[in-house]
């Protein structure tokens, strides 16, 4: 079914065209190629549509036209900060708090800037044939020769650029893409956009990116060498580089291999098997001692504030805090994703540290019994016991949780061995979670 094109208004008054397709999982934003994108023509292209349908089978995907392109307002400021406003406007309109981002070619600097400014809003980051410095793309003789054609012959520019992008033997696909480029933008917009791009360098922001990142690139692109991808992968903590053969930025020759890599990176551990629930226990460490030091009234006030912060954090990570469970100084929450549960536990730990009320945090996954707004069952008991084993501020998980999320959570796991848990017949293997780079 063709997605409905809608509009979001940026904070500087630009109307941005977008569509959203599918549901479930962490939404994936397909960032537009600047300065060429057209959300309606993207969908009408058969290969693109097949890609969108595959990606949207398990998650919501979002595509939008950046300012100055496609169906968005054509008169616009092309500064990098303005492109970030486009992304913010679409996410605000959809009410999305956490996303995965996939940056294509020239949208890499936009993704980098957004993640550096809003690390709490991005779960995973993917790059396809992208870069952090505009010079990586525009300094080559091939690129400079192409740019010189914009003012001389617009049609020749688009047809030559399409042949370079697709490969000189592409024939009709290249001609179709040239027509797409002419529909997406005007010569004036392309010239203005490339002038800004030539001066861009966001490489100093790369160490600030803390989400797991996947850098995908072609080995033999003349106008955008593999060094651009190596720079991304070497400076972003917890980044992985995967290089594919070929000299085209198009994915049509090996779409399945590329999507398999992306889906494995984004999707592993996303959804728990049917019937399973991830359970998080968060409990204030040494609440008795804190009460004695702070006084009962002061401690209760701080604990109430922390409780509200924890419940907000849980909601932001697609979890549900159980309202009906009496936990004293703790919070119980459930998730349908092992990865999201781990991310929530780490965020809760940081909230506890910030409030000077460090937490014991434990995670397990299994079947639960839901009654009204309570959950019960052996899995809940195991999660509570694991929480009791953790040091203040530490997240411990069961082997079940680790096995579900070990390829997708972007963290390290330290083996704490098998532990005997009160009320549990057999020992449970427990792992401590360590954030990447810690």
C-alpha positions as CSV (number, residue, x, y, z in Angstrom):
1,X,0.0,0.0,0.0
2,X,1.4,3.4,-1.0
3,X,2.3,5.5,2.0
4,X,0.5,8.8,2.5
5,X,2.7,11.9,2.0
6,X,2.4,14.3,4.9
7,X,4.1,17.5,5.9
8,X,6.0,18.7,9.0
9,X,7.0,22.3,9.7
10,X,10.5,23.1,10.9
11,X,11.3,25.6,13.6
12,X,12.4,28.0,10.9
13,X,9.2,27.7,8.9
14,X,10.1,25.2,6.1
15,X,7.5,22.5,5.1
16,X,9.1,19.1,4.9
17,X,7.4,16.2,2.9
18,X,7.6,12.8,4.4
19,X,5.9,9.4,4.6
20,X,6.0,6.6,7.2
21,X,5.5,2.9,6.5
22,X,5.1,-0.1,8.7
23,X,5.0,-0.4,12.5
24,X,6.8,-2.0,15.4
25,X,10.4,-2.1,16.5
26,X,12.6,1.0,16.7
27,X,11.6,3.4,13.8
28,X,14.3,3.6,11.1
29,X,14.8,7.0,9.4
30,X,16.2,6.8,5.8
31,X,17.9,10.1,5.6
32,X,17.6,11.8,2.2
33,X,20.5,12.1,-0.2
34,X,21.3,15.8,-0.4
35,X,20.5,17.5,-2.7
36,X,18.5,14.8,-4.6
37,X,15.5,13.1,-3.0
38,X,11.8,12.8,-3.9
39,X,9.6,10.8,-1.6
40,X,6.9,10.1,-4.2
41,X,9.3,9.0,-7.0
42,X,11.2,6.9,-4.4
43,X,8.1,4.9,-3.8
44,X,7.2,4.6,-7.5
45,X,10.6,3.0,-8.3
46,X,10.2,-0.8,-8.1
47,X,13.6,-1.5,-6.6
48,X,13.2,1.1,-3.9
49,X,9.7,0.0,-3.2
50,X,10.9,-3.6,-2.6
51,X,13.6,-2.3,-0.3
52,X,11.1,-0.3,1.7
53,X,8.7,-3.2,1.9
54,X,11.4,-5.5,3.2
55,X,12.6,-3.0,5.8
56,X,9.1,-2.2,7.0
57,X,8.1,-5.8,7.6
58,X,9.4,-5.6,11.2
59,X,9.7,-1.9,11.9
60,X,8.4,1.5,10.9
61,X,10.5,3.2,8.3
62,X,10.4,7.0,7.5
63,X,11.6,8.8,4.4
64,X,11.5,12.5,3.9
65,X,12.6,15.2,1.4
66,X,15.1,17.6,2.8
67,X,14.6,21.3,2.3
68,X,15.0,22.4,-1.3
69,X,14.3,19.0,-2.7
70,X,11.5,16.8,-3.9
71,X,8.1,17.8,-2.5
72,X,9.5,20.0,0.3
73,X,9.7,23.8,0.2
74,X,12.2,24.6,-2.6
75,X,13.4,28.0,-1.3
76,X,15.5,27.2,1.7
77,X,18.8,27.7,3.6
78,X,21.1,24.8,3.0
79,X,23.4,25.1,6.1
80,X,24.0,21.9,8.0
81,X,22.1,23.1,11.0
82,X,19.1,23.7,8.8
83,X,19.2,20.1,7.5
84,X,19.2,18.9,11.1
85,X,16.1,21.0,11.7
86,X,14.4,19.0,8.9
87,X,15.0,15.7,10.7
88,X,13.9,17.1,14.1
89,X,10.7,18.4,12.5
90,X,9.7,15.0,11.1
91,X,10.5,13.2,14.4
92,X,8.6,15.8,16.4
93,X,5.5,15.5,14.1
94,X,5.5,11.7,14.5
95,X,6.1,11.9,18.3
96,X,9.2,9.6,18.1
97,X,11.7,9.7,21.0
98,X,14.1,7.0,19.8
99,X,15.1,6.1,16.3
100,X,17.7,4.3,14.2
101,X,19.3,6.4,11.4
102,X,20.5,5.3,8.0
103,X,22.6,7.9,6.3
104,X,23.1,7.7,2.5
105,X,26.0,9.4,0.8
106,X,25.7,13.2,1.5
107,X,23.4,12.8,4.5
108,X,26.3,11.5,6.7
109,X,27.2,14.9,8.2
110,X,23.5,15.4,9.1
111,X,23.3,12.1,10.9
112,X,26.6,12.8,12.7
113,X,25.5,16.3,13.8
114,X,22.1,15.0,15.0
115,X,23.5,12.1,17.0
116,X,26.2,14.2,18.6
117,X,23.5,16.7,19.7
118,X,20.8,14.2,20.7
119,X,22.6,11.0,21.8
120,X,19.6,10.0,23.8
121,X,17.3,9.8,20.8
122,X,19.4,7.5,18.5
123,X,19.7,3.8,19.1
124,X,21.7,2.7,16.1
125,X,23.5,4.5,13.2
126,X,24.2,3.1,9.7
127,X,26.2,4.8,7.0
128,X,26.1,3.8,3.3
129,X,28.9,5.2,1.2
130,X,29.1,8.3,3.3
131,X,31.6,10.6,5.0
132,X,32.3,13.3,7.6
133,X,34.1,15.8,5.4
134,X,32.7,17.3,2.3
135,X,36.2,17.4,0.7
136,X,36.2,13.5,0.8
137,X,33.5,13.7,-1.9
138,X,34.2,16.9,-3.8
139,X,38.0,17.1,-3.9
140,X,38.4,14.5,-6.6
141,X,39.0,15.5,-10.2
142,X,35.9,13.5,-11.2
143,X,33.7,15.4,-8.7
144,X,35.1,18.8,-9.7
145,X,34.5,18.0,-13.4
146,X,30.9,17.1,-12.7
147,X,30.2,20.2,-10.6
148,X,31.6,22.3,-13.5
149,X,28.8,21.0,-15.7
150,X,25.9,22.3,-13.5
151,X,25.9,25.8,-15.0
152,X,26.9,24.7,-18.5
153,X,24.4,22.0,-19.3
154,X,22.0,20.8,-16.6
155,X,20.8,17.7,-18.5
156,X,24.3,16.7,-19.3
157,X,25.3,17.1,-15.7
158,X,22.5,14.8,-14.5
159,X,23.2,12.2,-17.1
160,X,26.9,12.2,-16.5
161,X,26.5,12.1,-12.7
162,X,24.0,9.2,-13.0
163,X,26.4,7.3,-15.2
164,X,29.2,7.8,-12.7
165,X,26.9,6.8,-9.8
166,X,25.5,3.7,-11.6
167,X,28.4,2.8,-13.7
168,X,29.0,3.7,-17.3
169,X,27.4,0.5,-18.6
170,X,24.2,1.0,-16.7
171,X,22.3,2.3,-19.7
172,X,18.5,2.8,-19.0
173,X,18.8,2.7,-15.1
174,X,21.3,5.6,-15.3
175,X,19.0,7.6,-17.7
176,X,16.1,7.0,-15.3
177,X,18.1,8.3,-12.4
178,X,19.2,11.4,-14.4
179,X,15.5,12.2,-14.8
180,X,14.9,11.6,-11.1
181,X,17.7,14.1,-10.3
182,X,16.1,16.7,-12.5
183,X,12.7,16.1,-10.8
184,X,14.3,16.3,-7.3
185,X,16.1,19.6,-7.6
186,X,17.0,22.7,-9.7
187,X,20.5,23.7,-10.8
188,X,20.4,26.7,-8.4
189,X,19.6,24.4,-5.4
190,X,22.3,21.9,-6.3
191,X,24.9,24.6,-6.7
192,X,24.0,26.2,-3.4
193,X,23.9,22.8,-1.6
194,X,27.3,21.7,-2.9
195,X,28.9,25.0,-2.0
196,X,27.9,24.4,1.7
197,X,28.9,20.7,1.5
198,X,32.4,21.6,0.2
199,X,33.1,23.5,3.5
200,X,31.6,20.9,5.8
201,X,33.8,19.0,8.2
202,X,32.2,17.3,11.2
203,X,34.9,14.8,11.9
204,X,35.6,16.3,15.3
205,X,32.1,15.1,16.3
206,X,32.7,11.5,15.6
207,X,34.1,10.5,19.1
208,X,30.9,11.9,20.6
209,X,28.8,9.3,18.8
210,X,28.0,6.7,21.5
211,X,25.5,4.5,19.8
212,X,26.5,1.3,17.9
213,X,27.4,2.3,14.3
214,X,27.7,0.3,11.1
215,X,29.8,1.8,8.3
216,X,29.1,0.2,4.9
217,X,31.1,1.3,1.8
218,X,32.2,0.2,-1.7
219,X,35.9,-0.6,-2.2
220,X,36.4,1.1,-5.6
221,X,34.5,4.3,-5.8
222,X,36.8,6.8,-7.5
223,X,35.1,9.9,-6.3
224,X,34.6,8.7,-2.7
225,X,37.5,6.4,-1.6
226,X,37.4,3.9,1.2
227,X,39.5,6.2,3.4
228,X,36.3,8.2,4.1
229,X,34.7,5.1,5.6
230,X,37.8,4.2,7.5
231,X,37.8,7.7,9.1
232,X,34.2,7.1,10.3
233,X,34.9,3.6,11.6
234,X,38.1,4.5,13.3
235,X,36.9,7.6,15.2
236,X,33.4,6.5,16.2
237,X,33.5,4.3,19.3
238,X,32.0,0.9,18.8
239,X,31.8,1.3,15.0
240,X,32.1,-1.6,12.5
241,X,33.3,-1.3,8.9
242,X,32.0,-3.6,6.2
243,X,33.3,-3.1,2.6
244,X,31.6,-4.4,-0.5
245,X,33.1,-4.9,-3.9
246,X,32.1,-2.5,-6.6
247,X,32.5,1.1,-7.8
248,X,28.8,2.3,-7.6
249,X,27.0,3.9,-4.7
250,X,23.8,2.1,-5.8
251,X,22.8,-1.1,-4.0
252,X,21.0,-2.8,-6.8
253,X,23.8,-5.3,-7.6
254,X,23.9,-6.8,-4.1
255,X,20.9,-5.4,-2.3
256,X,20.2,-8.6,-0.4
257,X,23.7,-8.8,1.1
258,X,23.6,-5.2,2.2
259,X,20.1,-5.5,3.7
260,X,21.1,-8.7,5.5
261,X,24.0,-6.8,7.1
262,X,21.8,-3.9,8.1
263,X,19.0,-6.1,9.4
264,X,21.4,-8.2,11.4
265,X,22.9,-5.0,12.9
266,X,19.5,-3.4,13.7
267,X,17.3,-6.4,14.3
268,X,19.2,-8.9,16.4
269,X,17.6,-9.1,19.8
270,X,15.0,-6.5,18.9
271,X,11.9,-8.7,19.4
272,X,11.7,-11.5,22.0
273,X,10.3,-14.9,21.0
274,X,6.5,-15.1,21.3
275,X,5.4,-15.4,24.9
276,X,8.6,-14.1,26.4
277,X,9.0,-10.9,28.3
278,X,12.1,-9.1,29.5
279,X,11.8,-8.0,33.1
280,X,13.8,-5.2,34.7
281,X,14.2,-4.7,38.5
282,X,15.6,-1.5,39.7
283,X,16.0,-1.0,43.4
284,X,17.7,1.8,45.4
285,X,20.9,0.5,47.0
286,X,21.2,0.8,50.8
287,X,17.9,2.6,51.2
288,X,18.1,2.1,55.0
289,X,21.5,3.7,55.3
290,X,20.5,6.6,53.0
291,X,17.4,7.2,55.1
292,X,19.5,7.5,58.2
293,X,22.0,9.9,56.6
294,X,19.4,12.1,54.8
295,X,16.5,11.8,57.1
296,X,13.2,10.1,56.2
297,X,11.5,13.2,54.6
298,X,14.5,14.2,52.4
299,X,15.1,10.6,51.3
300,X,11.5,10.1,50.4
301,X,11.4,13.3,48.4
302,X,14.5,12.3,46.4
303,X,13.2,8.7,45.9
304,X,9.9,10.1,44.5
305,X,11.8,12.3,42.1
306,X,13.9,9.3,41.0
307,X,10.9,7.1,40.6
308,X,9.4,9.6,38.2
309,X,12.6,9.8,36.2
310,X,12.9,6.0,36.0
311,X,9.4,5.6,34.7
312,X,10.0,8.3,32.1
313,X,13.2,6.5,31.0
314,X,11.4,3.2,30.8
315,X,8.7,4.7,28.6
316,X,11.3,6.3,26.3
317,X,12.8,2.8,25.8
318,X,9.5,1.2,24.8
319,X,9.0,-0.4,28.2
320,X,6.1,-0.6,30.6
321,X,6.5,0.2,34.3
322,X,4.2,-2.0,36.4
323,X,2.1,0.3,38.5
324,X,0.4,-2.3,40.7
325,X,3.5,-3.9,42.1
326,X,4.5,-2.8,45.6
327,X,8.3,-2.6,45.4
328,X,9.2,-0.4,48.3
329,X,12.1,1.7,46.8
330,X,12.2,-0.1,43.5
331,X,10.6,-0.2,40.0
332,X,9.6,-3.2,38.0
333,X,9.2,-2.9,34.2
334,X,8.6,-5.2,31.3
335,X,9.8,-5.0,27.7
336,X,9.3,-6.9,24.4
337,X,12.9,-6.4,23.4
338,X,16.0,-7.6,25.2
339,X,18.1,-4.9,23.6
340,X,15.7,-2.1,24.7
341,X,15.6,-3.6,28.2
342,X,19.4,-3.4,28.5
343,X,19.4,0.2,27.1
344,X,16.7,1.1,29.7
345,X,18.6,-0.5,32.5
346,X,21.8,1.4,31.7
347,X,19.9,4.7,31.4
348,X,18.2,4.0,34.8
349,X,21.5,3.4,36.3
350,X,22.8,6.8,35.1
351,X,19.6,8.4,36.5
352,X,20.2,6.8,39.9
353,X,23.8,8.0,39.9
354,X,22.8,11.5,38.9
355,X,20.3,11.6,41.8
356,X,23.0,10.2,44.3
357,X,20.7,7.2,44.8
358,X,22.6,4.4,43.1
359,X,20.5,1.4,42.0
360,X,20.7,-2.4,42.0
361,X,19.6,-3.4,38.5
362,X,18.8,-6.9,37.2
363,X,17.3,-8.3,34.0
364,X,15.9,-11.7,33.1
365,X,13.6,-12.9,30.3
366,X,10.9,-15.5,30.3
367,X,7.2,-16.2,30.6
368,X,5.2,-14.1,32.9
369,X,1.6,-14.1,34.2
370,X,-0.2,-10.8,33.7
371,X,-2.9,-10.0,36.2
372,X,-4.5,-6.5,35.9
373,X,-1.4,-4.3,36.0
374,X,0.8,-6.8,37.8
375,X,3.1,-9.5,36.5
376,X,4.0,-12.7,38.3
377,X,5.8,-15.9,37.7
378,X,9.2,-17.5,38.1
379,X,10.9,-15.2,35.6
380,X,9.9,-12.2,37.7
381,X,11.4,-13.8,40.8
382,X,14.7,-14.6,38.9
383,X,15.0,-10.9,37.8
384,X,14.5,-9.7,41.3
385,X,17.1,-12.1,42.7
386,X,19.6,-11.1,40.0
387,X,19.0,-7.4,40.9
388,X,19.9,-8.2,44.5
389,X,23.3,-9.6,43.4
390,X,24.3,-6.4,41.6
391,X,26.7,-3.9,43.0
392,X,25.3,-0.3,43.4
393,X,25.0,1.2,39.9
394,X,25.7,-2.1,38.1
395,X,23.4,-3.9,35.6
396,X,23.4,-7.7,35.8
397,X,21.6,-9.9,33.3
398,X,20.8,-13.6,33.0
399,X,22.3,-15.8,30.3
400,X,18.9,-15.7,28.6
401,X,19.0,-12.0,28.2
402,X,22.7,-12.0,27.1
403,X,22.1,-14.6,24.4
404,X,19.1,-12.7,23.0
405,X,21.0,-9.3,22.8
406,X,24.7,-10.1,22.5
407,X,24.9,-9.1,18.8
408,X,22.7,-6.0,18.9
409,X,23.0,-4.2,22.2
410,X,26.3,-2.5,21.6
411,X,27.7,-3.5,25.0
412,X,30.2,-5.9,26.5
413,X,29.2,-8.7,28.9
414,X,31.5,-9.9,31.8
415,X,30.9,-13.4,33.0
416,X,30.0,-13.6,36.7
417,X,29.5,-17.3,36.7
418,X,26.7,-19.4,37.9
419,X,24.8,-18.1,40.9
420,X,22.5,-19.8,43.3
421,X,19.4,-17.8,43.7
422,X,17.0,-18.0,46.6
423,X,13.8,-19.8,45.6
424,X,15.3,-21.0,42.2
425,X,16.0,-24.7,41.9
426,X,19.1,-24.5,39.6
427,X,21.9,-22.0,39.5
428,X,21.6,-19.2,36.9
429,X,24.5,-17.9,34.9
430,X,24.8,-14.1,35.4
431,X,26.6,-11.4,33.3
432,X,27.6,-7.8,34.1
433,X,26.8,-5.3,31.4
434,X,29.6,-2.9,30.4
435,X,28.9,0.0,28.0
436,X,31.1,0.0,24.9
437,X,34.4,1.8,25.6
438,X,34.0,1.5,29.4
